[in-house]
Every structure is written in structure tokens, then in C-alpha cells.
Amino acid sequence: MKIHPVLLGLLVLSAAMASAAAQDVKQDVKTETVNEIVVNVSNIENTDGRVGCTLFSKEDGFPSKSEKADRRVWTQHKSDKATCKFSNVKPGEYAVAVVHDEDNNGELNTSFVGRPQEGWGVSKNIPARRFGPPEYKDAKFEYAGGQMTLDIKLRN
């Protein structure tokens, strides 16, 4: 069976256009923006338990009432470092609190006077106030979208 040269040319052109369209789709997928806040946690005292990260968009509950946080992530660690990821985060104002939950009870253990007995930290590495935890207004940051990385060093 003999194919007419014009028909053959049209078939080749159609195949080339389909291939180019497929490449365009792949490029669009690769350039899609991912809204994600990555929290790199360091200075974890031991490998017991797990690390919990909470993302707050308001002052209410920050930093210790994780049930009032917008998001909560638990991660395992095998060294003095851990990473928490918050995906699909809308642009806005946020603060992050981190706890090394050594006994897996889901909260930061404190002494009878409220002093933390497990590692903790907040965004911007803000220290505790003289008589209380860091405040949201000091730890908050603006998130414009895309990928953001925060480094939080735990206090023990």
C-alpha cells in the first residue's frame, strides 16, 4: 500500500504537534507553585518520642494550646533534627510552635510553676518572656505563598 506524500506529511506534522502539546503540559505541571511552609527543627535533645509542629493564624491558643492551631503535624526523628511540612497553606500571617514530645502524651510537659520540661521553640526563635511563653505578636511572620522554610532551634 502506497501512502500519498501529502498524506504522509500531514501524519508526521500531526504527530509532531501532539508531541509538542504533551511537552507543554509537562512544563506547566513543573512550574505549578506549591504553597508549603517547611519547618526545620534542630537541637532535639534525644531520639525519644516525636516532634510536633503547630501552625497558628491567630493569637488565641498560641503557643501551647495545639487544639486551637490551624494545623498540627507530628513527625518522627532519628537524630537531633526533624522536619515538619504544612502543605496547601494560604497566604497570610502565621506563627509556628514546636514541641519535642518525649513521652508521646501529645503535650508539652511542664513543672508545677509552668517551666517546660521538654524541648520547645517558636518561629523567629523568640525566647520565653520573664513570666510566660513567647507571644504571638513577636513570633508571627508574613507568608506570601510559594515555598517558605523556617529554622527553629529547640530550647531545653
C-alpha positions as CSV (number, residue, x, y, z in Angstrom):
1,M,0.0,0.0,0.0
2,K,1.5,3.3,-1.1
3,I,0.8,6.5,1.0
4,H,0.5,9.7,-0.9
5,P,3.4,12.1,0.1
6,V,0.9,14.9,1.2
7,L,-0.9,12.5,3.5
8,L,2.4,11.2,4.9
9,G,3.4,14.8,5.6
10,L,0.1,15.5,7.4
11,L,0.6,12.4,9.6
12,V,4.1,13.4,10.5
13,L,3.0,17.0,11.2
14,S,0.1,15.8,13.4
15,A,2.4,13.5,15.4
16,A,4.9,16.4,15.9
17,M,2.1,18.7,17.1
18,A,0.8,16.1,19.6
19,S,4.3,15.6,21.0
20,A,4.8,19.3,21.4
21,A,1.5,19.7,23.1
22,A,2.4,16.9,25.5
23,Q,5.7,18.6,26.3
24,D,3.8,21.9,27.0
25,V,1.6,20.1,29.5
26,K,4.6,18.6,31.3
27,Q,6.2,22.1,31.6
28,D,3.1,23.6,33.0
29,V,2.9,20.9,35.7
30,K,6.6,21.5,36.7
31,T,6.1,25.3,37.1
32,E,3.0,25.0,39.3
33,T,3.5,26.8,42.6
34,V,3.3,24.8,45.8
35,N,2.2,26.6,48.9
36,E,4.2,25.0,51.6
37,I,5.8,26.0,54.9
38,V,8.7,23.7,55.8
39,V,9.9,23.8,59.4
40,N,13.4,22.6,60.1
41,V,13.8,21.7,63.8
42,S,17.2,21.4,65.4
43,N,18.7,20.9,68.9
44,I,16.5,18.0,69.7
45,E,17.9,16.6,73.0
46,N,17.3,12.8,72.3
47,T,15.6,10.4,70.0
48,D,12.7,9.6,72.4
49,G,9.1,10.4,71.4
50,R,8.2,12.6,68.4
51,V,8.2,16.3,67.3
52,G,5.0,18.2,67.0
53,C,4.7,21.4,65.0
54,T,1.6,23.7,65.1
55,L,0.6,26.5,62.7
56,F,-1.4,29.4,64.2
57,S,-3.1,32.2,62.2
58,K,-4.3,33.9,65.4
59,E,-3.1,34.7,68.9
60,D,-5.8,32.6,70.6
61,G,-4.1,29.5,72.0
62,F,-0.5,30.3,70.9
63,P,1.8,28.6,71.6
64,S,0.7,25.8,73.9
65,K,-2.9,25.0,73.0
66,S,-2.4,22.9,69.9
67,E,-6.1,22.2,69.7
68,K,-6.6,25.9,68.7
69,A,-4.0,25.8,66.0
70,D,-5.0,25.9,62.3
71,R,-2.8,22.8,61.7
72,R,-0.8,20.3,63.6
73,V,1.8,17.9,62.3
74,W,3.7,15.1,64.2
75,T,6.9,13.7,62.9
76,Q,9.4,11.0,64.0
77,H,13.1,11.8,64.2
78,K,16.2,9.7,64.4
79,S,18.7,12.4,65.2
80,D,18.8,15.9,66.7
81,K,16.9,17.2,63.7
82,A,13.4,16.9,62.3
83,T,11.3,18.4,59.5
84,C,7.6,19.3,59.6
85,K,5.7,20.3,56.4
86,F,2.5,22.3,56.2
87,S,1.1,22.0,52.6
88,N,-1.6,24.0,50.8
89,V,-1.2,27.0,53.1
90,K,-3.0,30.1,52.1
91,P,-1.0,33.4,52.2
92,G,-1.4,35.3,55.4
93,E,0.0,35.9,58.9
94,Y,1.2,32.9,60.9
95,A,3.3,31.8,63.9
96,V,4.7,28.3,64.5
97,A,5.2,26.5,67.8
98,V,7.2,23.3,68.1
99,V,7.4,20.7,70.9
100,H,9.6,17.6,71.5
101,D,7.0,15.3,72.9
102,E,9.4,12.8,74.6
103,D,6.8,10.7,76.3
104,N,4.2,10.8,73.4
105,N,1.4,12.3,75.5
106,G,0.6,14.9,72.9
107,E,1.5,17.9,75.0
108,L,4.4,19.9,76.4
109,N,5.2,18.7,80.0
110,T,5.8,21.5,82.5
111,S,6.8,21.8,86.1
112,F,4.3,22.9,88.8
113,V,5.4,26.5,88.1
114,G,4.9,26.1,84.3
115,R,8.5,25.7,83.3
116,P,8.8,23.4,80.2
117,Q,10.3,20.0,80.9
118,E,10.6,19.1,77.2
119,G,12.2,20.9,74.3
120,W,10.2,23.7,72.7
121,G,10.5,26.5,70.2
122,V,8.6,29.1,68.2
123,S,9.1,30.9,64.9
124,K,11.7,33.6,64.8
125,N,13.3,31.6,67.8
126,I,11.7,34.0,70.2
127,P,12.6,33.2,73.9
128,A,10.1,32.9,76.7
129,R,9.1,36.0,78.4
130,R,10.1,36.5,82.0
131,F,6.8,35.1,83.3
132,G,5.3,33.2,80.4
133,P,5.7,31.8,77.0
134,P,6.5,33.9,73.9
135,E,3.7,35.9,72.4
136,Y,2.1,35.5,69.0
137,K,2.8,39.1,68.1
138,D,6.6,38.5,68.5
139,A,6.7,35.1,66.7
140,K,4.3,35.9,63.8
141,F,5.5,36.2,60.2
142,E,4.0,37.1,56.8
143,Y,3.6,34.2,54.3
144,A,3.1,35.3,50.7
145,G,2.7,31.9,49.2
146,G,5.1,29.5,47.5
147,Q,7.7,27.6,49.5
148,M,9.0,29.1,52.8
149,T,11.5,27.5,55.1
150,L,11.7,28.2,58.8
151,D,14.6,27.1,61.1
152,I,13.6,26.6,64.7
153,K,16.1,25.7,67.4
154,L,14.5,24.0,70.4
155,R,15.1,25.3,73.9
156,N,15.6,22.6,76.5
